[in-house]
Amino acid sequence: MFEQTFVQTGKTNTTWTVVMSAVLQTGVMALLVILPMIYFDVLPSATLTSFLVAPPPPPPPPPPPAQAPVVQHVRVIPRQFDAGRLMAPKSIPKDIAVIKEDELPPSTGIGVVGGVPGGMAGGSIGGVLGGILSAASSVAPPPPPPKKAEAPPPPKRVTIGGNVIQASLIYGPRPNYPPLAKQARISGVVHLHAFISKEGTIQSLSVIPPAHPLLAPAAVETVRTWRYKPTMLNGEPVEVETTIDVSFMLAQ
């Protein structure tokens, strides 16, 4: 009876059992993989950060060790002279040094070696003349002389009195007496303000009041034809500003 209970006899469907077991296990594994991908917000944030953030860089290498300072051995040479005085040695040297002075270079001056009788100690090379020349060469040259101020250009026009300009008159006919003024027995002097060119011709005329209206036109018309000598200033002809008086007098 015991054997009938635990020992099964007959055939079993082994192929379907293996297929169903494999499908069931595959489904469980797929479910375990897909669930974290769907419900990822349930996963802890620290775990996600550790997966997504790059690891920190490695620490820098330690600095190289400092080099040991190089010790220089300076050999102190004992001084034999101090301010022109011979110093006594602190220890007895093994060898005695012979001090030999260099010969002086030959003199380039003009003077005599060893000096001359009656000379002066500390004189200059080449004598008095050489000292003067060397001192003169070391002095800065004198400044250049100041430039002479250029003469101002001559004026283009000068003012001359009427009596003076009258002396240089070349051509000056008398004006015709106006008939109306003669009939009315009108006489007088017409004063004109004139500008004379460099060539001596009349450039412009203007009547200086008061002037009689019958006498002024005749005076202006006649004076326009007058000619003067060119007025010279420093050898150059210039224009002249002057006054001209024209007299109209009736004969007695």
Residue frames relative to the residue before (quaternion, step in Angstrom):
aa qw qx qy qz dx dy dz
M 1.0000 0.0000 0.0000 0.0000 0.00 0.00 0.00
F 0.6206 0.5435 -0.3251 0.4625 3.57 1.05 -0.80
E 0.6647 0.4927 -0.3022 0.4734 3.51 0.92 -0.80
Q 0.6497 0.5125 -0.3290 0.4550 3.61 0.99 -0.63
T 0.6521 0.5220 -0.3255 0.4431 3.55 1.11 -0.59
F 0.8064 0.3101 -0.1451 0.4822 3.66 0.71 -0.98
V 0.7026 0.3895 -0.2677 0.5320 3.59 1.09 -0.38
Q 0.2105 -0.7857 0.5759 0.0823 3.49 -0.58 1.24
T 0.1872 -0.7703 0.6035 0.0861 3.41 -1.04 0.75
G 0.6730 0.4772 -0.3743 0.4234 3.54 -1.11 0.59
K 0.5978 -0.5860 0.4315 0.3362 3.59 -1.32 0.09
T 0.2033 -0.7505 0.6182 0.1154 3.59 -1.29 0.64
N 0.4862 -0.6539 0.4950 0.3017 3.61 -1.27 0.57
T 0.1218 -0.8432 0.5226 0.0332 3.63 0.24 1.31
T 0.6420 0.5462 -0.3491 0.4095 3.70 0.85 -0.74
W 0.6987 0.4493 -0.2937 0.4730 3.61 0.80 -0.89
T 0.6125 0.5543 -0.3564 0.4365 3.54 1.05 -0.59
V 0.6607 0.4992 -0.3023 0.4721 3.62 0.95 -0.86
V 0.6580 0.5066 -0.3224 0.4543 3.61 0.93 -0.89
M 0.6809 0.4838 -0.3038 0.4583 3.58 0.85 -0.92
S 0.6377 0.5216 -0.3312 0.4599 3.60 1.00 -0.72
A 0.6598 0.5028 -0.3137 0.4620 3.61 0.97 -0.84
V 0.6517 0.5061 -0.3244 0.4625 3.62 0.96 -0.84
L 0.6613 0.5143 -0.3119 0.4482 3.56 0.95 -0.89
Q 0.6730 0.4836 -0.3054 0.4690 3.59 0.91 -0.81
T 0.6336 0.5233 -0.3352 0.4608 3.61 1.03 -0.75
G 0.6519 0.5142 -0.3222 0.4547 3.59 0.95 -0.78
V 0.6449 0.5126 -0.3277 0.4626 3.57 0.98 -0.83
M 0.6607 0.5034 -0.3125 0.4609 3.60 0.93 -0.87
A 0.6561 0.5000 -0.3186 0.4669 3.64 0.94 -0.82
L 0.6418 0.5184 -0.3318 0.4574 3.55 1.03 -0.75
L 0.6486 0.5127 -0.3178 0.4643 3.59 1.00 -0.76
V 0.6806 0.4726 -0.2971 0.4746 3.63 1.07 -0.64
I 0.7088 0.4752 -0.2758 0.4425 3.62 0.91 -0.87
L 0.6088 0.5897 -0.3684 0.3820 3.62 0.95 -0.71
P 0.6796 0.4587 -0.3358 0.4637 3.72 0.78 -0.73
M 0.6400 0.5225 -0.3412 0.4483 3.61 1.09 -0.55
I 0.6768 0.4636 -0.3021 0.4855 3.61 1.09 -0.57
Y 0.7809 0.2308 -0.1148 0.5689 3.57 0.82 -0.93
F 0.0756 0.8353 -0.5388 0.0784 3.56 0.59 1.17
D 0.5929 0.5863 -0.3853 0.3952 3.64 1.14 -0.47
V 0.5798 0.5787 -0.3791 0.4304 3.58 1.21 -0.28
L 0.5844 0.5929 -0.3775 0.4055 3.58 1.15 -0.54
P 0.5498 -0.6056 0.4429 0.3671 3.64 -1.03 0.57
S 0.5251 -0.6608 0.4484 0.2940 3.60 -1.06 0.93
A 0.6068 0.5655 -0.3672 0.4208 3.58 1.03 -0.68
T 0.6472 0.5127 -0.3242 0.4617 3.57 1.03 -0.76
L 0.6530 0.5053 -0.3183 0.4657 3.61 1.00 -0.86
T 0.6524 0.5170 -0.3238 0.4497 3.59 0.95 -0.84
S 0.6536 0.5131 -0.3229 0.4530 3.53 0.97 -0.79
F 0.6679 0.4863 -0.3098 0.4706 3.58 1.13 -0.58
L 0.7463 0.4366 -0.2246 0.4495 3.61 0.99 -0.86
V 0.6850 0.4633 -0.2934 0.4796 3.67 0.99 -0.71
A 0.4756 -0.6676 0.4976 0.2836 3.53 -1.07 0.93
P 0.5485 -0.6180 0.4382 0.3538 3.56 -1.04 0.63
P 0.5815 -0.5906 0.4137 0.3768 3.65 -1.07 0.58
P 0.5629 -0.6041 0.4281 0.3673 3.60 -1.15 0.60
P 0.5877 -0.5808 0.4158 0.3801 3.54 -1.15 0.48
P 0.5775 -0.5891 0.4189 0.3794 3.64 -1.04 0.54
P 0.5667 -0.6035 0.4274 0.3632 3.61 -1.14 0.63
P 0.5797 -0.5875 0.4201 0.3771 3.54 -1.15 0.51
P 0.5743 -0.5910 0.4254 0.3740 3.59 -1.05 0.53
P 0.5689 -0.6018 0.4264 0.3639 3.64 -1.09 0.65
P 0.5604 -0.6005 0.4351 0.3688 3.56 -1.12 0.60
P 0.5804 -0.5902 0.4221 0.3697 3.58 -1.07 0.53
A 0.5362 -0.6325 0.4580 0.3203 3.57 -1.05 0.80
Q 0.4564 -0.6831 0.5014 0.2714 3.48 -1.07 0.89
A 0.5133 -0.6413 0.4797 0.3085 3.48 -1.06 0.74
P 0.5008 -0.6594 0.4555 0.3269 3.67 -0.84 0.87
V 0.4234 -0.6975 0.5259 0.2401 3.48 -1.06 0.90
V 0.2553 -0.7711 0.5692 0.1274 3.54 -0.66 1.07
Q 0.1597 -0.7832 0.5977 0.0623 3.53 -0.71 1.17
H 0.2836 -0.7501 0.5802 0.1424 3.48 -0.88 1.00
V 0.1354 -0.7919 0.5945 0.0321 3.53 -0.54 1.23
R 0.2755 -0.7680 0.5615 0.1380 3.47 -0.77 1.08
V 0.2557 -0.7769 0.5620 0.1236 3.54 -0.57 1.14
I 0.2254 -0.7726 0.5845 0.1036 3.53 -0.69 1.17
P 0.4323 -0.7069 0.4847 0.2803 3.59 -0.66 0.95
R 0.4002 -0.7173 0.5269 0.2185 3.53 -1.00 0.93
Q 0.2951 -0.7634 0.5530 0.1560 3.51 -0.99 0.92
F 0.7737 0.2103 -0.1230 0.5848 3.58 1.18 -0.58
D 0.0065 -0.7675 0.6409 -0.0095 3.54 -1.10 0.76
A 0.8279 -0.1101 0.0099 0.5499 3.56 -0.47 1.32
G 0.7369 -0.4432 0.2349 0.4532 3.56 0.95 0.90
R 0.6477 0.4945 -0.3287 0.4774 3.60 1.26 0.03
L 0.4591 -0.6834 0.5024 0.2643 3.54 -1.02 0.83
M 0.2782 -0.7817 0.5429 0.1293 3.57 -0.71 1.15
A 0.4517 -0.6728 0.5169 0.2758 3.55 -1.07 0.77
P 0.4687 -0.6830 0.4722 0.3016 3.64 -0.82 0.86
K 0.4630 -0.6831 0.4955 0.2711 3.57 -1.12 0.73
S 0.7809 0.1249 -0.0862 0.6059 3.56 1.18 -0.47
I 0.5473 -0.6147 0.4516 0.3445 3.56 -1.16 0.55
P 0.3191 -0.7590 0.5269 0.2109 3.61 -0.54 1.09
K 0.5393 -0.6177 0.4690 0.3280 3.50 -1.24 0.52
D 0.7735 0.1993 -0.1105 0.5914 3.56 1.03 -0.83
I 0.3527 -0.7191 0.5643 0.2002 3.54 -1.09 0.83
A 0.2801 -0.7724 0.5495 0.1516 3.58 -0.65 1.17
V 0.2986 -0.7370 0.5844 0.1614 3.51 -1.03 0.90
I 0.2571 -0.7719 0.5676 0.1258 3.59 -0.66 1.16
K 0.0282 -0.8011 0.5964 -0.0411 3.53 -0.66 1.17
E 0.2878 -0.7707 0.5482 0.1506 3.55 -0.68 1.12
D 0.4647 -0.6700 0.5044 0.2842 3.54 -1.10 0.76
E 0.5109 -0.6409 0.4784 0.3153 3.51 -1.13 0.68
L 0.5265 -0.6368 0.4634 0.3202 3.53 -1.10 0.75
P 0.5141 -0.6318 0.4632 0.3493 3.63 -1.02 0.65
P 0.6014 -0.5660 0.4036 0.3937 3.59 -1.12 0.50
S 0.5240 -0.6505 0.4620 0.2980 3.53 -1.04 0.81
T 0.2960 -0.7616 0.5543 0.1583 3.53 -1.01 0.93
G 0.5271 0.6480 -0.4125 0.3634 3.60 1.23 -0.07
I 0.5977 -0.5778 0.4341 0.3470 3.49 -1.35 0.09
G 0.5453 0.6576 -0.3932 0.3400 3.59 1.22 -0.43
V 0.5759 -0.5790 0.4663 0.3400 3.54 -1.37 0.19
V 0.5114 -0.6405 0.4803 0.3125 3.58 -1.03 0.87
G 0.7966 0.2565 -0.2083 0.5062 3.56 -0.80 1.01
G 0.5187 -0.6588 0.4112 0.3576 3.56 1.28 -0.06
V 0.3673 -0.6917 0.5768 0.2321 3.55 -1.35 0.02
P 0.6092 -0.5475 0.4054 0.4059 3.61 -1.13 0.48
G 0.7926 0.2681 -0.2202 0.5014 3.55 -0.91 0.91
G 0.4876 0.6716 -0.4398 0.3432 3.60 1.24 0.04
M 0.4185 -0.6892 0.5368 0.2484 3.54 -1.32 0.22
A 0.4711 -0.6758 0.4927 0.2803 3.54 -0.95 0.93
G 0.8017 0.2567 -0.2076 0.4983 3.54 -1.00 0.87
G 0.3511 0.7453 -0.4985 0.2696 3.59 1.18 0.42
S 0.5639 -0.6047 0.4453 0.3435 3.55 -1.24 0.35
I 0.5698 -0.5903 0.4535 0.3482 3.53 -1.23 0.59
G 0.7872 0.2772 -0.2271 0.5018 3.53 -0.88 0.99
G 0.5726 -0.6157 0.3921 0.3732 3.59 1.21 0.10
V 0.7697 -0.3521 0.2619 0.4637 3.50 -1.36 -0.21
L 0.6578 0.5173 -0.3198 0.4443 3.57 0.94 -0.87
G 0.6552 0.5036 -0.3133 0.4679 3.58 0.99 -0.81
G 0.6420 0.5201 -0.3282 0.4578 3.60 1.03 -0.73
I 0.6456 0.5115 -0.3240 0.4654 3.57 1.01 -0.79
L 0.6722 0.5007 -0.3041 0.4527 3.57 0.94 -0.90
S 0.6655 0.4939 -0.3127 0.4640 3.59 0.96 -0.80
A 0.6453 0.5057 -0.3250 0.4715 3.59 1.05 -0.72
A 0.6503 0.5166 -0.3220 0.4545 3.56 1.04 -0.78
S 0.6585 0.5138 -0.3183 0.4484 3.59 1.04 -0.72
S 0.6710 0.4987 -0.3070 0.4548 3.61 1.13 -0.57
V 0.5973 0.5583 -0.3704 0.4409 3.60 1.20 -0.40
A 0.5165 -0.6469 0.4625 0.3175 3.57 -0.98 0.83
P 0.5385 -0.6272 0.4402 0.3505 3.59 -1.00 0.71
P 0.5633 -0.6091 0.4237 0.3637 3.59 -1.05 0.64
P 0.5737 -0.5899 0.4263 0.3759 3.58 -1.11 0.54
P 0.5845 -0.5816 0.4177 0.3816 3.58 -1.12 0.55
P 0.5694 -0.5974 0.4260 0.3707 3.58 -1.07 0.61
P 0.5531 -0.6181 0.4310 0.3554 3.56 -1.03 0.69
K 0.5213 -0.6424 0.4641 0.3166 3.50 -1.10 0.75
K 0.4951 -0.6530 0.4900 0.2973 3.50 -1.04 0.80
A 0.4848 -0.6639 0.4868 0.2955 3.50 -0.97 0.89
E 0.4407 -0.7001 0.4958 0.2643 3.50 -0.83 0.97
A 0.5163 -0.6483 0.4677 0.3073 3.52 -1.01 0.86
P 0.4937 -0.6568 0.4671 0.3267 3.59 -0.89 0.83
P 0.5657 -0.6029 0.4255 0.3681 3.58 -1.03 0.63
P 0.5585 -0.6138 0.4275 0.3587 3.60 -1.02 0.68
P 0.5509 -0.6181 0.4344 0.3546 3.59 -1.03 0.68
K 0.5002 -0.6715 0.4650 0.2875 3.53 -1.11 0.72
R 0.7986 0.1233 -0.0477 0.5872 3.58 1.19 -0.50
V 0.1176 -0.7752 0.6187 0.0497 3.57 -1.04 0.85
T 0.3673 -0.7094 0.5624 0.2134 3.51 -1.29 0.53
I 0.0211 -0.7957 0.6033 -0.0500 3.57 -0.76 1.11
G 0.5294 -0.6469 0.4559 0.3055 3.55 -1.07 0.79
G 0.6442 -0.5632 0.3616 0.3701 3.53 -1.21 0.51
N 0.6554 0.5114 -0.3286 0.4482 3.62 0.98 -0.75
V 0.6532 0.5117 -0.3218 0.4561 3.60 1.05 -0.72
I 0.6949 0.4628 -0.2894 0.4681 3.59 0.85 -0.90
Q 0.5707 0.5976 -0.3902 0.4061 3.59 1.16 -0.47
A 0.6196 0.5627 -0.3500 0.4207 3.59 1.13 -0.58
S 0.7115 0.4246 -0.2641 0.4937 3.65 1.17 -0.48
L 0.3758 0.7287 -0.4904 0.2954 3.59 1.19 0.37
I 0.2183 -0.7830 0.5736 0.1011 3.57 -0.82 1.05
Y 0.7973 0.0430 0.0181 0.6017 3.55 0.83 -0.97
G 0.2121 0.7907 -0.5415 0.1914 3.60 -0.53 1.21
P 0.0774 -0.8227 0.5619 0.0370 3.62 0.24 1.18
R 0.5351 -0.6181 0.4743 0.3266 3.54 -1.22 0.55
P 0.4705 -0.6735 0.4783 0.3103 3.63 -0.96 0.72
N 0.5135 -0.6226 0.4969 0.3192 3.55 -1.20 0.58
Y 0.4560 -0.6784 0.5028 0.2811 3.53 -0.94 0.90
P 0.4357 -0.6932 0.4943 0.2921 3.64 -0.70 0.93
P 0.5129 -0.6777 0.4235 0.3135 3.64 -0.79 0.97
L 0.6530 0.5126 -0.3348 0.4458 3.62 0.90 -0.82
A 0.6589 0.4990 -0.3176 0.4647 3.57 1.01 -0.79
K 0.6378 0.5160 -0.3376 0.4616 3.56 1.07 -0.70
Q 0.6602 0.4973 -0.3221 0.4616 3.58 0.92 -0.80
A 0.7124 0.4268 -0.2622 0.4915 3.57 1.01 -0.74
R 0.3993 -0.7374 0.4587 0.2937 3.56 1.32 0.10
I 0.3354 0.7276 -0.5126 0.3089 3.59 0.93 1.05
S 0.0427 0.7830 -0.6172 0.0645 3.59 -0.87 0.97
G 0.2695 0.7625 -0.5640 0.1671 3.54 -1.28 0.27
V 0.4776 -0.6377 0.5285 0.2931 3.58 -1.40 -0.14
V 0.2121 -0.7572 0.6087 0.1060 3.56 -0.98 0.98
H 0.1994 -0.7819 0.5839 0.0885 3.60 -0.71 1.14
L 0.0929 -0.8050 0.5859 0.0007 3.59 -0.78 1.13
H 0.2748 -0.7139 0.6199 0.1746 3.55 -1.14 0.78
A 0.0344 -0.8443 0.5309 -0.0643 3.58 -0.51 1.26
F 0.1898 -0.7166 0.6586 0.1292 3.53 -1.34 0.58
I 0.1472 -0.7924 0.5906 0.0400 3.56 -0.68 1.19
S 0.4317 -0.7170 0.4916 0.2408 3.60 -0.87 1.01
K 0.6999 -0.4489 0.3477 0.4334 3.56 -1.36 0.08
E 0.6806 0.4791 -0.2911 0.4717 3.60 1.12 -0.59
G 0.5826 -0.6104 0.3675 0.3912 3.63 1.24 -0.15
T 0.5456 0.6015 -0.4128 0.4124 3.61 1.21 0.17
I 0.5415 -0.6106 0.4700 0.3361 3.54 -1.25 0.47
Q 0.2611 -0.7783 0.5539 0.1388 3.57 -0.72 1.08
S 0.7914 -0.1147 0.1151 0.5892 3.58 0.85 -0.96
L 0.1402 -0.7658 0.6252 0.0557 3.51 -1.27 0.64
S 0.0315 0.7645 -0.6437 0.0112 3.53 -1.19 0.65
V 0.4454 -0.6989 0.5028 0.2455 3.55 -1.05 0.86
I 0.2866 -0.7367 0.5907 0.1618 3.54 -0.96 0.97
P 0.3198 -0.7554 0.5289 0.2174 3.63 -0.52 1.06
P 0.5919 -0.1699 -0.7796 -0.1145 1.45 -2.32 1.05
A 0.0005 0.7728 -0.6345 0.0143 3.56 -1.15 0.68
H 0.4977 -0.6574 0.4704 0.3146 3.57 -1.01 0.79
P 0.4886 -0.6954 0.4364 0.2955 3.62 -0.82 0.90
L 0.6487 0.5021 -0.3428 0.4577 3.65 1.14 -0.32
L 0.7126 0.4490 -0.2532 0.4759 3.61 1.15 -0.55
A 0.6148 0.6040 -0.3536 0.3635 3.64 1.02 -0.77
P 0.6701 0.4950 -0.3486 0.4293 3.70 0.76 -0.80
A 0.6529 0.5096 -0.3249 0.4565 3.61 0.96 -0.81
A 0.6474 0.5177 -0.3247 0.4554 3.62 1.03 -0.75
V 0.6658 0.5004 -0.3075 0.4603 3.58 0.92 -0.88
E 0.6649 0.5161 -0.3138 0.4393 3.60 0.87 -0.89
T 0.6967 0.4632 -0.2833 0.4688 3.60 0.96 -0.80
V 0.6753 0.5048 -0.3139 0.4366 3.64 0.88 -0.86
R 0.5622 0.6037 -0.3968 0.4025 3.63 1.10 -0.49
T 0.6941 0.4673 -0.2784 0.4714 3.63 1.13 -0.51
W 0.4975 0.6678 -0.4376 0.3393 3.61 1.21 -0.09
R 0.1729 -0.7619 0.6190 0.0802 3.56 -1.30 0.60
Y 0.1450 -0.7870 0.5976 0.0502 3.55 -1.07 0.87
K 0.5641 -0.5419 0.4828 0.3938 3.55 -1.32 0.24
P 0.5373 -0.6104 0.4529 0.3656 3.63 -1.01 0.65
T 0.3593 -0.7230 0.5534 0.2046 3.56 -0.95 0.93
M 0.1972 -0.8028 0.5589 0.0648 3.60 -0.72 1.16
L 0.0001 0.7673 -0.6411 0.0153 3.57 -1.12 0.81
N 0.8204 -0.0794 -0.0159 0.5661 3.58 -0.48 1.27
G 0.7149 -0.4697 0.2477 0.4549 3.55 1.03 0.82
E 0.6738 0.4461 -0.2927 0.5112 3.60 1.26 0.08
P 0.4412 -0.6843 0.5026 0.2906 3.63 -0.95 0.80
V 0.0914 -0.7920 0.6033 0.0201 3.57 -1.02 0.84
E 0.5404 -0.5873 0.4884 0.3529 3.52 -1.34 0.29
V 0.2597 -0.7712 0.5705 0.1110 3.56 -1.20 0.63
E 0.1509 -0.7391 0.6504 0.0894 3.51 -1.16 0.83
T 0.1442 0.8054 -0.5491 0.1705 3.57 -0.60 1.14
T 0.3832 -0.6713 0.5731 0.2723 3.55 -1.39 -0.08
I 0.1570 -0.7737 0.6107 0.0620 3.57 -1.05 0.81
D 0.1810 -0.7769 0.5979 0.0790 3.56 -0.92 1.00
V 0.0999 -0.7742 0.6248 0.0131 3.56 -0.89 1.08
S 0.1949 -0.8125 0.5455 0.0657 3.57 -0.65 1.18
F 0.1084 -0.7508 0.6487 0.0604 3.55 -1.08 0.81
M 0.0783 0.8042 -0.5778 0.1151 3.57 -0.37 1.29
L 0.3731 -0.7151 0.5527 0.2096 3.58 -0.99 0.93
A 0.4492 -0.6687 0.5169 0.2896 3.54 -1.02 0.80
Q 0.4897 -0.6624 0.4840 0.2953 3.59 -1.05 0.75
